Amino acid sequence: MSLELASTRAELDALLARHGTARAAAPEAAPSARTAVVMTMGALHDGHAALVRAARRHIGPAGFVVVTLFVNPLQFGANEDLDRYPRTLESDLKTAEAAGADAVFAPSVDEVYPGGTPQVRISAGPMGERLEGAVRPGHFDGMLTVVAKLLHLTRPDVAFYGQKDAQQLALIRRMARDLNFPVEIVGVPTVREDDGLALSSRNRYLSAAERRTALALSRALFAASDRLGAQHALRARADSAPTSTARAAALSALGEARAAADSHAVAHAASRTPKTACGAHAVRSAARVVLDQAVRDSASFTLDYLALVDPADFTEVPDDHTGDAILAVAARVGATRLIDNIPLTFGASQ
């Protein structure tokens, strides 16, 4: 079946009704013939295509995958890039179809908000006022309002969102839970360029020099992840083969400086109480070193925030945190604002 395009609610309803009729005609396919939605603002890239492919894998060949293309004015601030946000419908349709979508819903602003700016909106609550919400007041209220409307209009069984927008994903999950939306919310890992830069529709605004500068975001996240991994490994060594400070001193006396330093590190890890595998402070510091260097190296780089947060509510985690966390960063590179994040797990030694 070729890709179908709907631009009005009536066309979308007819499209979904046809899909429902097809399911009713084949009862044996009904258990797997579900509907999935991938919500986008267009300007589709490989990250969006990965969402569509994930949706197709999740619901199978008998399912129905709808991609929405809508640049939502409610989530743009007064000084943001609504007017210059790229609109690339023809190429978006090709990308969606190639990735496995069955239909695209591409409504106008008047179609989504027929009475003008809606007077009743979804409130993102306290989580929506942190990080991105603090930098972009009202952004998440506007985002959740359109997501709620599109969930009602597309009536999916499951909806897919990218983990690159981690705070957005967390808020959508919270809205679906708090307001009893009958939909499964699935997060899909961030897709990156070969050099580590997270895919974003805004990357096209970067000059060649700015793009090189923008790599500081992913480098900072990877440096933090590497620090966490190294300290986890050190903690594991300390637990499996504790090394005494006396041995470290003996190695130092023999002139074995590197072995002595390693032994000191393991002995220190073994003596820590509680036996936390890695401190959040070390992770933040590793990322901060990279970002501070980027600020010194380029006048075009301005850091908005670096935060290590609890994925449940996006509050900062303490230095002795164990369990899941998200390291999030946002910065302006020239006139372009970029965000990125990486999930981390802090484990306590048993």
C-alpha positions, 0 to 999 in steps of 0.5 A, spaced: 500 500 500 502 506 498 503 512 503 496 516 504 496 523 506 491 527 510 491 534 511 484 535 515 481 531 521 475 529 516 480 526 511 484 523 517 478 520 520 476 517 513 483 514 513 482 511 520 475 508 518 478 504 512 484 501 516 478 499 521 474 496 516 480 492 513 482 490 520 474 487 521 475 484 515 480 480 517 479 477 524 485 473 525 490 479 524 486 483 529 491 482 535 497 485 531 493 490 527 494 496 532 495 503 530 502 507 532 503 514 531 510 518 530 509 525 532 514 530 528 514 537 526 517 535 519 524 536 516 525 529 517 531 526 518 534 519 520 532 520 527 525 521 525 526 515 520 528 510 526 522 512 530 518 510 524 522 503 523 521 502 531 514 503 530 513 498 524 517 493 528 513 494 534 506 493 531 508 488 525 506 488 518 499 488 519 499 494 524 498 501 521 503 507 522 501 514 522 506 520 522 504 527 524 507 533 521 505 539 524 510 545 526 506 547 533 506 555 534 504 554 542 511 551 543 515 556 540 517 563 544 517 570 542 524 570 540 524 563 537 525 560 530 518 558 528 518 562 522 524 559 519 523 552 522 524 548 516 518 546 512 519 540 507 513 536 506 515 533 499 521 530 502 518 528 508 513 524 505 518 520 501 522 519 508 516 517 512 514 512 506 521 509 505 521 508 513 515 504 513 509 509 514 502 507 512 500 515 512 502 522 514 497 527 517 499 534 515 494 539 518 494 546 518 494 551 524 487 552 523 485 545 522 489 543 529 486 550 532 480 552 529 478 557 534 485 560 534 489 560 540 486 555 545 484 557 551 484 551 555 491 547 555 495 542 558 499 544 564 506 541 564 506 542 572 513 543 576 517 538 571 515 543 566 518 549 569 525 545 570 531 545 565 528 546 558 522 549 561 526 554 565 529 557 559 523 556 555 517 558 559 510 555 556 514 551 551 512 544 555 504 547 556 504 548 548 507 541 547 503 537 551 497 541 548 498 539 541 500 532 543 494 531 547 490 533 541 494 529 536 493 523 540 485 524 540 485 525 533 490 519 531 487 514 536 493 510 537 495 504 541 502 506 541 506 512 540 513 513 539 518 519 541 525 520 541 530 520 547 534 526 545 528 530 547 528 526 554 524 531 558 519 532 553 518 524 553 518 524 561 512 529 561 508 525 555 509 519 559 507 523 566 501 526 562 499 519 559 499 516 566 496 522 570 490 523 565 489 516 563 490 516 556 489 509 553 496 509 549 503 506 550 508 511 550 515 508 547 522 512 547 527 510 542 534 511 543 538 518 540 540 517 533 547 520 532 552 522 526 558 518 525 562 524 529 557 523 535 552 529 534 545 528 535 541 528 529 536 534 529 532 538 524 536 545 527 543 542 525 542 545 518 542 552 521 550 550 523 556 553 519 561 548 518 565 551 524 559 551 528 558 544 527 565 542 529 564 547 536 557 543 537 560 537 538 562 539 545 555 537 547 556 530 545 563 529 547 561 532 554 556 526 555 561 521 552 566 523 557 562 523 563 559 516 561 567 514 560 568 517 567 562 513 570 565 506 566 572 507 569 569 508 576 565 502 576 570 498 573 575 500 579 569 499 584 569 492 581 576 491 582 576 493 589 570 489 591 574 482 588 581 483 590 582 489 595 589 492 595 592 495 601 595 501 602 601 498 605 602 494 598 601 501 595 607 504 599 611 498 598 610 499 590 612 506 591 618 504 595 621 500 589 620 505 584 614 502 581 610 509 580 604 507 576 603 500 579 603 504 586 598 509 583 593 504 581 594 500 587 592 507 591 586 508 587 584 501 588 585 501 596 581 508 596 575 505 592 575 499 597 575 503 603 569 508 601 563 508 605 558 507 602 561 503 597 558 507 591 560 505 584 561 512 582 559 519 585 555 524 581 560 529 582 565 526 578 560 525 572 558 532 572 566 534 573 568 530 567 562 533 562 564 540 565 571 540 563 569 539 556 564 544 556 568 549 559 574 548 554 568 549 548 567 556 552 574 558 552 575 556 545 569 559 541 565 565 542 559 562 539 558 557 544 554 559 550 552 554 555 545 554 557 545 548 562 548 542 564 544 537 569 544 530 572 537 529 573 532 523 576 528 521 570 522 521 574 521 528 575 528 532 572 530 534 579 538 534 580 540 528 583 545 528 590 552 526 589 551 519 593 545 517 588 544 510 585 540 508 580 538 511 573 539 518 571 539 523 565 545 527 564 542 533 560 546 539 556 543 545 552 547 550 549 547 555 543 552 555 538 551 561 534 544 563 533 542 555 534 540 552 540 541 545 541 540 540 546 543 533 548 542 527 553 545 521 555 542 515 560 546 513 566 546 508 571 549 509 578 550 502 581 552 501 589 557 495 590 554 489 593 
